[in-house]
């Protein structure tokens, strides 16, 4: 069923983190509704907006890492950078 994708531990952890973030954000939003604020992003955003922008950024960073690294290179550096960017966008975005 999911054989169309090359599942490595890094890929599984990445998608697992996304699922955990979405679940956590849902609970957080229910318990404490968000309001818009302006950070370094050029628009006023809510937590959900920043999560969406951060997830897109993380996906592009991982794709770029895969594209520029060697065929059997380690995927952890791309994962680490993408998570740092995601945290930065969520925190200061």
Gaussian input, Z-matrix of N, CA and C with variables (Angstrom, degrees):
# hf/3-21g

backbone

0 1
 N
 C     1     B1
 C     2     B2     1     A1
 N     3     B3     2     A2     1     D1
 C     4     B4     3     A3     2     D2
 C     5     B5     4     A4     3     D3
 N     6     B6     5     A5     4     D4
 C     7     B7     6     A6     5     D5
 C     8     B8     7     A7     6     D6
 N     9     B9     8     A8     7     D7
 C    10    B10     9     A9     8     D8
 C    11    B11    10    A10     9     D9
 N    12    B12    11    A11    10    D10
 C    13    B13    12    A12    11    D11
 C    14    B14    13    A13    12    D12
 N    15    B15    14    A14    13    D13
 C    16    B16    15    A15    14    D14
 C    17    B17    16    A16    15    D15
 N    18    B18    17    A17    16    D16
 C    19    B19    18    A18    17    D17
 C    20    B20    19    A19    18    D18
 N    21    B21    20    A20    19    D19
 C    22    B22    21    A21    20    D20
 C    23    B23    22    A22    21    D21
 N    24    B24    23    A23    22    D22
 C    25    B25    24    A24    23    D23
 C    26    B26    25    A25    24    D24
 N    27    B27    26    A26    25    D25
 C    28    B28    27    A27    26    D26
 C    29    B29    28    A28    27    D27
 N    30    B30    29    A29    28    D28
 C    31    B31    30    A30    29    D29
 C    32    B32    31    A31    30    D30
 N    33    B33    32    A32    31    D31
 C    34    B34    33    A33    32    D32
 C    35    B35    34    A34    33    D33
 N    36    B36    35    A35    34    D34
 C    37    B37    36    A36    35    D35
 C    38    B38    37    A37    36    D36
 N    39    B39    38    A38    37    D37
 C    40    B40    39    A39    38    D38
 C    41    B41    40    A40    39    D39
 N    42    B42    41    A41    40    D40
 C    43    B43    42    A42    41    D41
 C    44    B44    43    A43    42    D42
 N    45    B45    44    A44    43    D43
 C    46    B46    45    A45    44    D44
 C    47    B47    46    A46    45    D45
 N    48    B48    47    A47    46    D46
 C    49    B49    48    A48    47    D47
 C    50    B50    49    A49    48    D48
 N    51    B51    50    A50    49    D49
 C    52    B52    51    A51    50    D50
 C    53    B53    52    A52    51    D51
 N    54    B54    53    A53    52    D52
 C    55    B55    54    A54    53    D53
 C    56    B56    55    A55    54    D54
 N    57    B57    56    A56    55    D55
 C    58    B58    57    A57    56    D56
 C    59    B59    58    A58    57    D57
 N    60    B60    59    A59    58    D58
 C    61    B61    60    A60    59    D59
 C    62    B62    61    A61    60    D60
 N    63    B63    62    A62    61    D61
 C    64    B64    63    A63    62    D62
 C    65    B65    64    A64    63    D63
 N    66    B66    65    A65    64    D64
 C    67    B67    66    A66    65    D65
 C    68    B68    67    A67    66    D66
 N    69    B69    68    A68    67    D67
 C    70    B70    69    A69    68    D68
 C    71    B71    70    A70    69    D69
 N    72    B72    71    A71    70    D70
 C    73    B73    72    A72    71    D71
 C    74    B74    73    A73    72    D72
 N    75    B75    74    A74    73    D73
 C    76    B76    75    A75    74    D74
 C    77    B77    76    A76    75    D75
 N    78    B78    77    A77    76    D76
 C    79    B79    78    A78    77    D77
 C    80    B80    79    A79    78    D78
 N    81    B81    80    A80    79    D79
 C    82    B82    81    A81    80    D80
 C    83    B83    82    A82    81    D81
 N    84    B84    83    A83    82    D82
 C    85    B85    84    A84    83    D83
 C    86    B86    85    A85    84    D84
 N    87    B87    86    A86    85    D85
 C    88    B88    87    A87    86    D86
 C    89    B89    88    A88    87    D87
 N    90    B90    89    A89    88    D88
 C    91    B91    90    A90    89    D89
 C    92    B92    91    A91    90    D90
 N    93    B93    92    A92    91    D91
 C    94    B94    93    A93    92    D92
 C    95    B95    94    A94    93    D93
 N    96    B96    95    A95    94    D94
 C    97    B97    96    A96    95    D95
 C    98    B98    97    A97    96    D96
 N    99    B99    98    A98    97    D97
 C   100   B100    99    A99    98    D98
 C   101   B101   100   A100    99    D99
 N   102   B102   101   A101   100   D100
 C   103   B103   102   A102   101   D101
 C   104   B104   103   A103   102   D102
 N   105   B105   104   A104   103   D103
 C   106   B106   105   A105   104   D104
 C   107   B107   106   A106   105   D105
 N   108   B108   107   A107   106   D106
 C   109   B109   108   A108   107   D107
 C   110   B110   109   A109   108   D108
 N   111   B111   110   A110   109   D109
 C   112   B112   111   A111   110   D110
 C   113   B113   112   A112   111   D111
 N   114   B114   113   A113   112   D112
 C   115   B115   114   A114   113   D113
 C   116   B116   115   A115   114   D114
 N   117   B117   116   A116   115   D115
 C   118   B118   117   A117   116   D116
 C   119   B119   118   A118   117   D117
 N   120   B120   119   A119   118   D118
 C   121   B121   120   A120   119   D119
 C   122   B122   121   A121   120   D120
 N   123   B123   122   A122   121   D121
 C   124   B124   123   A123   122   D122
 C   125   B125   124   A124   123   D123
 N   126   B126   125   A125   124   D124
 C   127   B127   126   A126   125   D125
 C   128   B128   127   A127   126   D126
 N   129   B129   128   A128   127   D127
 C   130   B130   129   A129   128   D128
 C   131   B131   130   A130   129   D129
 N   132   B132   131   A131   130   D130
 C   133   B133   132   A132   131   D131
 C   134   B134   133   A133   132   D132
 N   135   B135   134   A134   133   D133
 C   136   B136   135   A135   134   D134
 C   137   B137   136   A136   135   D135
 N   138   B138   137   A137   136   D136
 C   139   B139   138   A138   137   D137
 C   140   B140   139   A139   138   D138
 N   141   B141   140   A140   139   D139
 C   142   B142   141   A141   140   D140
 C   143   B143   142   A142   141   D141
 N   144   B144   143   A143   142   D142
 C   145   B145   144   A144   143   D143
 C   146   B146   145   A145   144   D144
 N   147   B147   146   A146   145   D145
 C   148   B148   147   A147   146   D146
 C   149   B149   148   A148   147   D147
 N   150   B150   149   A149   148   D148
 C   151   B151   150   A150   149   D149
 C   152   B152   151   A151   150   D150
 N   153   B153   152   A152   151   D151
 C   154   B154   153   A153   152   D152
 C   155   B155   154   A154   153   D153
 N   156   B156   155   A155   154   D154
 C   157   B157   156   A156   155   D155
 C   158   B158   157   A157   156   D156
 N   159   B159   158   A158   157   D157
 C   160   B160   159   A159   158   D158
 C   161   B161   160   A160   159   D159
 N   162   B162   161   A161   160   D160
 C   163   B163   162   A162   161   D161
 C   164   B164   163   A163   162   D162
 N   165   B165   164   A164   163   D163
 C   166   B166   165   A165   164   D164
 C   167   B167   166   A166   165   D165
 N   168   B168   167   A167   166   D166
 C   169   B169   168   A168   167   D167
 C   170   B170   169   A169   168   D168
 N   171   B171   170   A170   169   D169
 C   172   B172   171   A171   170   D170
 C   173   B173   172   A172   171   D171
 N   174   B174   173   A173   172   D172
 C   175   B175   174   A174   173   D173
 C   176   B176   175   A175   174   D174
 N   177   B177   176   A176   175   D175
 C   178   B178   177   A177   176   D176
 C   179   B179   178   A178   177   D177
 N   180   B180   179   A179   178   D178
 C   181   B181   180   A180   179   D179
 C   182   B182   181   A181   180   D180
 N   183   B183   182   A182   181   D181
 C   184   B184   183   A183   182   D182
 C   185   B185   184   A184   183   D183
 N   186   B186   185   A185   184   D184
 C   187   B187   186   A186   185   D185
 C   188   B188   187   A187   186   D186
 N   189   B189   188   A188   187   D187
 C   190   B190   189   A189   188   D188
 C   191   B191   190   A190   189   D189
 N   192   B192   191   A191   190   D190
 C   193   B193   192   A192   191   D191
 C   194   B194   193   A193   192   D192
 N   195   B195   194   A194   193   D193
 C   196   B196   195   A195   194   D194
 C   197   B197   196   A196   195   D195
 N   198   B198   197   A197   196   D196
 C   199   B199   198   A198   197   D197
 C   200   B200   199   A199   198   D198
 N   201   B201   200   A200   199   D199
 C   202   B202   201   A201   200   D200
 C   203   B203   202   A202   201   D201
 N   204   B204   203   A203   202   D202
 C   205   B205   204   A204   203   D203
 C   206   B206   205   A205   204   D204
 N   207   B207   206   A206   205   D205
 C   208   B208   207   A207   206   D206
 C   209   B209   208   A208   207   D207
 N   210   B210   209   A209   208   D208
 C   211   B211   210   A210   209   D209
 C   212   B212   211   A211   210   D210
 N   213   B213   212   A212   211   D211
 C   214   B214   213   A213   212   D212
 C   215   B215   214   A214   213   D213
 N   216   B216   215   A215   214   D214
 C   217   B217   216   A216   215   D215
 C   218   B218   217   A217   216   D216
 N   219   B219   218   A218   217   D217
 C   220   B220   219   A219   218   D218
 C   221   B221   220   A220   219   D219
 N   222   B222   221   A221   220   D220
 C   223   B223   222   A222   221   D221
 C   224   B224   223   A223   222   D222
 N   225   B225   224   A224   223   D223
 C   226   B226   225   A225   224   D224
 C   227   B227   226   A226   225   D225
 N   228   B228   227   A227   226   D226
 C   229   B229   228   A228   227   D227
 C   230   B230   229   A229   228   D228
 N   231   B231   230   A230   229   D229
 C   232   B232   231   A231   230   D230
 C   233   B233   232   A232   231   D231
 N   234   B234   233   A233   232   D232
 C   235   B235   234   A234   233   D233
 C   236   B236   235   A235   234   D234
 N   237   B237   236   A236   235   D235
 C   238   B238   237   A237   236   D236
 C   239   B239   238   A238   237   D237
 N   240   B240   239   A239   238   D238
 C   241   B241   240   A240   239   D239
 C   242   B242   241   A241   240   D240
 N   243   B243   242   A242   241   D241
 C   244   B244   243   A243   242   D242
 C   245   B245   244   A244   243   D243
 N   246   B246   245   A245   244   D244
 C   247   B247   246   A246   245   D245
 C   248   B248   247   A247   246   D246
 N   249   B249   248   A248   247   D247
 C   250   B250   249   A249   248   D248
 C   251   B251   250   A250   249   D249
 N   252   B252   251   A251   250   D250
 C   253   B253   252   A252   251   D251
 C   254   B254   253   A253   252   D252
 N   255   B255   254   A254   253   D253
 C   256   B256   255   A255   254   D254
 C   257   B257   256   A256   255   D255
 N   258   B258   257   A257   256   D256
 C   259   B259   258   A258   257   D257
 C   260   B260   259   A259   258   D258
 N   261   B261   260   A260   259   D259
 C   262   B262   261   A261   260   D260
 C   263   B263   262   A262   261   D261
 N   264   B264   263   A263   262   D262
 C   265   B265   264   A264   263   D263
 C   266   B266   265   A265   264   D264
 N   267   B267   266   A266   265   D265
 C   268   B268   267   A267   266   D266
 C   269   B269   268   A268   267   D267
 N   270   B270   269   A269   268   D268
 C   271   B271   270   A270   269   D269
 C   272   B272   271   A271   270   D270
 N   273   B273   272   A272   271   D271
 C   274   B274   273   A273   272   D272
 C   275   B275   274   A274   273   D273
 N   276   B276   275   A275   274   D274
 C   277   B277   276   A276   275   D275
 C   278   B278   277   A277   276   D276

   B1=1.4484
   B2=1.5319
   B3=1.3235
   B4=1.4603
   B5=1.5322
   B6=1.3050
   B7=1.4583
   B8=1.5211
   B9=1.3227
   B10=1.4556
   B11=1.5263
   B12=1.3405
   B13=1.4557
   B14=1.5190
   B15=1.3130
   B16=1.4581
   B17=1.5247
   B18=1.3314
   B19=1.4500
   B20=1.5264
   B21=1.3202
   B22=1.4585
   B23=1.5255
   B24=1.3236
   B25=1.4693
   B26=1.5329
   B27=1.3314
   B28=1.4597
   B29=1.5202
   B30=1.3366
   B31=1.4646
   B32=1.5253
   B33=1.3161
   B34=1.4622
   B35=1.5228
   B36=1.3278
   B37=1.4638
   B38=1.5195
   B39=1.3260
   B40=1.4616
   B41=1.5322
   B42=1.3377
   B43=1.4595
   B44=1.5339
   B45=1.3216
   B46=1.4583
   B47=1.5219
   B48=1.3343
   B49=1.4685
   B50=1.5229
   B51=1.3184
   B52=1.4643
   B53=1.5267
   B54=1.3274
   B55=1.4699
   B56=1.5286
   B57=1.3305
   B58=1.4608
   B59=1.5247
   B60=1.3426
   B61=1.4654
   B62=1.5207
   B63=1.3251
   B64=1.4663
   B65=1.5292
   B66=1.3172
   B67=1.4634
   B68=1.5293
   B69=1.3229
   B70=1.4610
   B71=1.5171
   B72=1.3215
   B73=1.4650
   B74=1.5239
   B75=1.3196
   B76=1.4675
   B77=1.5218
   B78=1.3252
   B79=1.4624
   B80=1.5206
   B81=1.3366
   B82=1.4605
   B83=1.5266
   B84=1.3180
   B85=1.4638
   B86=1.5340
   B87=1.3209
   B88=1.4601
   B89=1.5277
   B90=1.3166
   B91=1.4681
   B92=1.5234
   B93=1.3238
   B94=1.4648
   B95=1.5284
   B96=1.3354
   B97=1.4705
   B98=1.5296
   B99=1.3094
   B100=1.4586
   B101=1.5274
   B102=1.3239
   B103=1.4647
   B104=1.5251
   B105=1.3121
   B106=1.4624
   B107=1.5228
   B108=1.3261
   B109=1.4642
   B110=1.5200
   B111=1.3181
   B112=1.4590
   B113=1.5136
   B114=1.3276
   B115=1.4540
   B116=1.5161
   B117=1.3428
   B118=1.4563
   B119=1.5274
   B120=1.3361
   B121=1.4646
   B122=1.5282
   B123=1.3252
   B124=1.4611
   B125=1.5317
   B126=1.3281
   B127=1.4534
   B128=1.5211
   B129=1.3281
   B130=1.4582
   B131=1.5304
   B132=1.3319
   B133=1.4594
   B134=1.5175
   B135=1.3310
   B136=1.4598
   B137=1.5287
   B138=1.3295
   B139=1.4683
   B140=1.5239
   B141=1.3170
   B142=1.4630
   B143=1.5165
   B144=1.3452
   B145=1.4666
   B146=1.5172
   B147=1.3289
   B148=1.4713
   B149=1.5208
   B150=1.3434
   B151=1.4585
   B152=1.5255
   B153=1.3145
   B154=1.4650
   B155=1.5298
   B156=1.3213
   B157=1.4665
   B158=1.5292
   B159=1.3218
   B160=1.4562
   B161=1.5210
   B162=1.3302
   B163=1.4638
   B164=1.5236
   B165=1.3244
   B166=1.4713
   B167=1.5238
   B168=1.3312
   B169=1.4633
   B170=1.5274
   B171=1.3234
   B172=1.4678
   B173=1.5195
   B174=1.3166
   B175=1.4669
   B176=1.5235
   B177=1.3283
   B178=1.4685
   B179=1.5251
   B180=1.3187
   B181=1.4686
   B182=1.5250
   B183=1.3252
   B184=1.4611
   B185=1.5234
   B186=1.3270
   B187=1.4622
   B188=1.5268
   B189=1.3204
   B190=1.4690
   B191=1.5249
   B192=1.3397
   B193=1.4600
   B194=1.5248
   B195=1.3137
   B196=1.4602
   B197=1.5268
   B198=1.3299
   B199=1.4580
   B200=1.5166
   B201=1.3375
   B202=1.4644
   B203=1.5220
   B204=1.3323
   B205=1.4677
   B206=1.5280
   B207=1.2943
   B208=1.4647
   B209=1.5245
   B210=1.3165
   B211=1.4673
   B212=1.5184
   B213=1.3025
   B214=1.4644
   B215=1.5172
   B216=1.3291
   B217=1.4619
   B218=1.5270
   B219=1.2930
   B220=1.4534
   B221=1.5282
   B222=1.3284
   B223=1.4636
   B224=1.5275
   B225=1.3297
   B226=1.4598
   B227=1.5236
   B228=1.3358
   B229=1.4673
   B230=1.5350
   B231=1.3064
   B232=1.4663
   B233=1.5151
   B234=1.3256
   B235=1.4636
   B236=1.5268
   B237=1.3309
   B238=1.4651
   B239=1.5220
   B240=1.3249
   B241=1.4647
   B242=1.5276
   B243=1.3211
   B244=1.4633
   B245=1.5214
   B246=1.3292
   B247=1.4613
   B248=1.5307
   B249=1.3399
   B250=1.4700
   B251=1.5250
   B252=1.3269
   B253=1.4679
   B254=1.5210
   B255=1.3188
   B256=1.4620
   B257=1.5265
   B258=1.3291
   B259=1.4669
   B260=1.5239
   B261=1.3243
   B262=1.4704
   B263=1.5245
   B264=1.3150
   B265=1.4693
   B266=1.5311
   B267=1.3151
   B268=1.4737
   B269=1.5323
   B270=1.3223
   B271=1.4563
   B272=1.5278
   B273=1.3311
   B274=1.4598
   B275=1.5267
   B276=1.3378
   B277=1.4632
   B278=1.4797
   A1=111.94
   A2=117.84
   A3=119.60
   A4=111.04
   A5=116.95
   A6=120.87
   A7=112.65
   A8=118.40
   A9=121.06
   A10=111.59
   A11=117.43
   A12=120.82
   A13=109.73
   A14=116.06
   A15=121.54
   A16=108.07
   A17=117.33
   A18=122.35
   A19=110.52
   A20=115.18
   A21=121.26
   A22=107.27
   A23=118.19
   A24=118.86
   A25=112.41
   A26=116.68
   A27=120.05
   A28=111.75
   A29=116.46
   A30=121.21
   A31=109.74
   A32=117.17
   A33=120.59
   A34=111.26
   A35=117.65
   A36=121.20
   A37=110.46
   A38=117.22
   A39=121.51
   A40=110.48
   A41=117.32
   A42=120.10
   A43=111.20
   A44=117.01
   A45=119.72
   A46=111.79
   A47=116.31
   A48=120.70
   A49=111.11
   A50=117.28
   A51=120.56
   A52=110.31
   A53=116.95
   A54=120.56
   A55=110.20
   A56=117.49
   A57=120.59
   A58=111.93
   A59=116.88
   A60=119.58
   A61=111.63
   A62=116.88
   A63=119.90
   A64=111.09
   A65=117.14
   A66=120.27
   A67=110.79
   A68=116.62
   A69=120.59
   A70=112.52
   A71=116.73
   A72=120.58
   A73=111.20
   A74=117.37
   A75=120.35
   A76=110.57
   A77=116.64
   A78=120.52
   A79=110.38
   A80=117.53
   A81=121.99
   A82=110.67
   A83=117.46
   A84=121.67
   A85=110.87
   A86=117.54
   A87=120.72
   A88=110.54
   A89=116.32
   A90=120.60
   A91=112.88
   A92=117.00
   A93=121.14
   A94=109.26
   A95=117.09
   A96=119.00
   A97=111.76
   A98=115.08
   A99=121.04
   A100=111.55
   A101=115.35
   A102=121.67
   A103=107.38
   A104=115.57
   A105=119.26
   A106=110.87
   A107=115.31
   A108=120.39
   A109=108.91
   A110=115.80
   A111=122.03
   A112=108.60
   A113=116.19
   A114=122.74
   A115=108.75
   A116=117.10
   A117=119.53
   A118=112.71
   A119=117.51
   A120=119.62
   A121=108.89
   A122=117.92
   A123=119.62
   A124=114.74
   A125=118.19
   A126=121.76
   A127=109.43
   A128=116.14
   A129=120.15
   A130=107.35
   A131=116.85
   A132=120.62
   A133=111.21
   A134=114.83
   A135=122.01
   A136=107.72
   A137=116.70
   A138=119.78
   A139=111.28
   A140=116.19
   A141=120.14
   A142=112.44
   A143=116.97
   A144=120.73
   A145=110.49
   A146=115.84
   A147=119.72
   A148=111.49
   A149=117.44
   A150=119.78
   A151=110.03
   A152=117.31
   A153=120.99
   A154=111.16
   A155=117.06
   A156=121.01
   A157=109.87
   A158=117.19
   A159=121.23
   A160=112.48
   A161=117.61
   A162=120.32
   A163=111.24
   A164=116.71
   A165=118.88
   A166=110.76
   A167=116.11
   A168=120.10
   A169=111.02
   A170=116.55
   A171=120.69
   A172=111.15
   A173=116.73
   A174=119.87
   A175=110.69
   A176=117.27
   A177=120.09
   A178=111.74
   A179=117.35
   A180=120.18
   A181=109.73
   A182=117.67
   A183=120.39
   A184=111.41
   A185=117.44
   A186=119.76
   A187=111.40
   A188=116.45
   A189=119.85
   A190=110.44
   A191=116.57
   A192=119.81
   A193=110.58
   A194=116.33
   A195=120.30
   A196=110.18
   A197=116.77
   A198=120.98
   A199=114.12
   A200=117.79
   A201=119.26
   A202=113.63
   A203=117.51
   A204=118.64
   A205=110.48
   A206=113.70
   A207=119.63
   A208=110.01
   A209=116.41
   A210=120.82
   A211=113.48
   A212=118.49
   A213=121.65
   A214=112.39
   A215=116.62
   A216=120.53
   A217=110.71
   A218=115.28
   A219=122.73
   A220=109.50
   A221=117.77
   A222=122.19
   A223=112.69
   A224=117.96
   A225=120.54
   A226=113.98
   A227=120.81
   A228=118.42
   A229=112.94
   A230=117.50
   A231=120.18
   A232=111.42
   A233=116.29
   A234=121.29
   A235=110.19
   A236=116.80
   A237=120.87
   A238=111.65
   A239=117.07
   A240=120.60
   A241=110.25
   A242=116.94
   A243=119.26
   A244=111.48
   A245=118.06
   A246=120.30
   A247=111.30
   A248=116.66
   A249=119.24
   A250=111.42
   A251=116.26
   A252=120.21
   A253=109.87
   A254=117.63
   A255=121.36
   A256=110.90
   A257=117.45
   A258=120.98
   A259=110.85
   A260=117.30
   A261=121.04
   A262=110.74
   A263=117.29
   A264=120.25
   A265=110.32
   A266=117.35
   A267=119.48
   A268=111.62
   A269=116.92
   A270=120.98
   A271=112.78
   A272=116.88
   A273=121.14
   A274=114.72
   A275=116.99
   A276=120.78
   A277=112.01
   D1=-45.47
   D2=179.96
   D3=-109.38
   D4=27.37
   D5=-178.93
   D6=-76.43
   D7=-8.96
   D8=179.62
   D9=-69.81
   D10=-17.04
   D11=-177.60
   D12=-114.67
   D13=143.89
   D14=178.29
   D15=-83.21
   D16=99.60
   D17=-175.71
   D18=-87.76
   D19=109.47
   D20=172.94
   D21=-104.50
   D22=166.50
   D23=176.10
   D24=-57.96
   D25=-36.87
   D26=179.62
   D27=-63.12
   D28=-43.15
   D29=179.93
   D30=-65.59
   D31=-43.27
   D32=179.49
   D33=-63.42
   D34=-41.34
   D35=178.09
   D36=-65.69
   D37=-41.27
   D38=179.07
   D39=-58.65
   D40=-49.57
   D41=-179.51
   D42=-69.71
   D43=-33.52
   D44=174.94
   D45=-62.40
   D46=-40.61
   D47=176.47
   D48=-62.43
   D49=-39.95
   D50=178.67
   D51=-62.54
   D52=-44.65
   D53=179.38
   D54=-62.08
   D55=-44.38
   D56=179.04
   D57=-63.97
   D58=-39.34
   D59=177.94
   D60=-64.49
   D61=-43.45
   D62=179.53
   D63=-63.48
   D64=-41.98
   D65=178.11
   D66=-65.20
   D67=-44.49
   D68=179.04
   D69=-63.49
   D70=-41.82
   D71=178.90
   D72=-65.96
   D73=-35.68
   D74=177.97
   D75=-63.51
   D76=-47.59
   D77=178.47
   D78=-62.77
   D79=-44.12
   D80=-179.38
   D81=-61.45
   D82=-41.97
   D83=-179.42
   D84=-66.74
   D85=-38.06
   D86=178.72
   D87=-67.25
   D88=-41.54
   D89=-177.45
   D90=-77.93
   D91=-32.47
   D92=-176.92
   D93=-144.98
   D94=92.38
   D95=-179.45
   D96=-57.50
   D97=144.72
   D98=-174.49
   D99=-91.40
   D100=162.76
   D101=172.41
   D102=-129.24
   D103=157.34
   D104=-179.07
   D105=-73.04
   D106=145.70
   D107=170.36
   D108=-147.49
   D109=163.25
   D110=-176.64
   D111=-110.04
   D112=123.89
   D113=174.68
   D114=-116.62
   D115=-138.94
   D116=179.63
   D117=-78.73
   D118=-14.68
   D119=174.89
   D120=-69.94
   D121=148.62
   D122=-173.77
   D123=-76.44
   D124=7.90
   D125=179.41
   D126=-134.42
   D127=158.05
   D128=172.87
   D129=-75.57
   D130=132.50
   D131=-174.26
   D132=-132.60
   D133=156.68
   D134=170.92
   D135=-98.94
   D136=175.73
   D137=177.29
   D138=-58.61
   D139=-42.40
   D140=-179.99
   D141=-63.61
   D142=-39.62
   D143=176.71
   D144=-61.55
   D145=-46.01
   D146=-179.16
   D147=-65.90
   D148=-35.56
   D149=176.55
   D150=-64.18
   D151=-44.84
   D152=179.23
   D153=-61.32
   D154=-47.15
   D155=179.20
   D156=-63.76
   D157=-40.97
   D158=178.98
   D159=-65.61
   D160=-39.94
   D161=178.36
   D162=-66.95
   D163=-40.19
   D164=175.49
   D165=-61.64
   D166=-44.46
   D167=178.68
   D168=-61.19
   D169=-43.38
   D170=179.30
   D171=-62.24
   D172=-41.55
   D173=179.23
   D174=-63.50
   D175=-44.45
   D176=179.81
   D177=-65.88
   D178=-37.61
   D179=177.73
   D180=-64.10
   D181=-44.11
   D182=178.34
   D183=-63.50
   D184=-42.11
   D185=177.39
   D186=-63.62
   D187=-40.88
   D188=178.17
   D189=-63.83
   D190=-41.88
   D191=179.04
   D192=-60.93
   D193=-44.62
   D194=178.71
   D195=-62.41
   D196=-39.64
   D197=-177.87
   D198=-69.47
   D199=-34.42
   D200=-175.40
   D201=-97.98
   D202=-15.13
   D203=-178.35
   D204=-85.91
   D205=166.64
   D206=179.29
   D207=-68.27
   D208=164.14
   D209=-173.90
   D210=-58.52
   D211=-42.20
   D212=-179.10
   D213=-105.79
   D214=26.04
   D215=-178.27
   D216=-72.32
   D217=159.85
   D218=178.79
   D219=-72.96
   D220=133.83
   D221=-179.44
   D222=-89.19
   D223=-9.17
   D224=-177.08
   D225=-61.74
   D226=-40.06
   D227=178.29
   D228=-59.77
   D229=-40.84
   D230=177.21
   D231=-63.80
   D232=-41.06
   D233=177.71
   D234=-62.18
   D235=-46.02
   D236=-178.55
   D237=-62.24
   D238=-45.48
   D239=179.70
   D240=-63.86
   D241=-42.36
   D242=-179.09
   D243=-64.20
   D244=-37.72
   D245=178.58
   D246=-70.37
   D247=-35.87
   D248=175.85
   D249=-63.84
   D250=-42.39
   D251=178.13
   D252=-64.29
   D253=-42.14
   D254=178.30
   D255=-60.02
   D256=-46.29
   D257=178.67
   D258=-62.37
   D259=-41.40
   D260=179.09
   D261=-62.11
   D262=-44.80
   D263=179.88
   D264=-65.65
   D265=-42.10
   D266=179.17
   D267=-65.31
   D268=-36.24
   D269=-174.47
   D270=-81.90
   D271=-48.86
   D272=-173.35
   D273=-111.86
   D274=-4.68
   D275=-175.60
   D276=-67.34

